Amino acid sequence: MKNVTITLDPETARWARMEAARRNTSVSRLVGEMLREHREREQAIKNAADRFFGRTPVKMRKTDEPYPTRENLYDRDILR
């Protein structure tokens, strides 16, 4: 584990102490867990974006057919 020094405004420091006490942990561990969770969320978002953009695009039409019209795409009877 690495030690890091941070500066907090008094209200945030008070909240962190109260939240750490509520979770029965130290402020250091609370901050470490929050940073780890944030990093994991960011990584999950990146992985999802990589999977999405890594897919082969699906063609909306065959080469000899015209694209669907706006009216056909937004036909409410079909969507219901």
C-alpha positions in Angstrom: 0.0 0.0 0.0 1.1 3.5 -0.8 0.6 6.5 1.5 -0.9 9.6 0.0 -1.5 13.0 1.6 -4.7 14.8 0.7 -6.1 18.2 1.6 -9.8 18.4 2.4 -12.0 21.4 3.3 -13.4 21.2 6.8 -16.9 20.2 5.8 -15.6 17.3 3.6 -13.2 16.1 6.2 -16.1 16.1 8.8 -18.3 14.1 6.3 -15.4 11.7 5.6 -14.9 11.0 9.4 -18.6 10.5 9.9 -18.9 8.2 6.9 -15.9 6.2 7.9 -17.3 5.8 11.4 -20.6 4.7 10.0 -18.8 2.1 7.9 -16.6 1.1 10.8 -13.4 1.9 8.9 -10.7 4.5 8.8 -10.8 7.6 6.6 -7.8 6.3 4.8 -9.5 3.0 4.0 -12.7 4.9 3.0 -10.9 7.1 0.5 -8.9 4.1 -0.8 -12.1 2.1 -1.4 -13.9 5.1 -3.0 -10.9 5.6 -5.4 -10.8 1.9 -6.2 -14.6 1.8 -6.9 -14.2 4.9 -9.1 -11.4 3.3 -11.1 -13.3 0.1 -11.5 -16.4 2.0 -12.8 -14.2 3.9 -15.2 -12.6 0.7 -16.5 -16.0 -1.0 -16.9 -17.2 2.0 -19.0 -14.1 1.9 -21.1 -14.5 -1.9 -21.6 -18.1 -1.5 -22.6 -17.2 1.3 -25.1 -14.4 -0.9 -26.5 -16.8 -3.8 -27.0 -19.5 -1.6 -28.6 -17.1 0.2 -31.0 -15.2 -3.1 -31.7 -18.3 -4.7 -33.2 -18.7 -5.0 -37.0 -21.3 -2.5 -38.1 -24.6 -4.0 -39.3 -25.9 -2.8 -42.6 -29.4 -1.3 -42.6 -30.0 -2.3 -46.2 -28.9 -4.6 -48.9 -26.8 -3.0 -51.6 -29.6 -2.8 -54.2 -32.3 -1.4 -51.8 -32.9 2.2 -50.8 -32.5 3.2 -47.2 -35.8 3.2 -45.2 -37.7 6.5 -45.3 -38.0 8.6 -42.1 -41.7 7.9 -42.1 -41.1 4.1 -42.1 -38.5 4.4 -39.4 -40.8 6.4 -37.1 -44.1 4.7 -38.0 -45.8 4.7 -34.6 -48.1 1.7 -35.4 -45.0 -0.5 -35.9 -43.5 0.7 -32.6 -46.7 -0.1 -30.6 
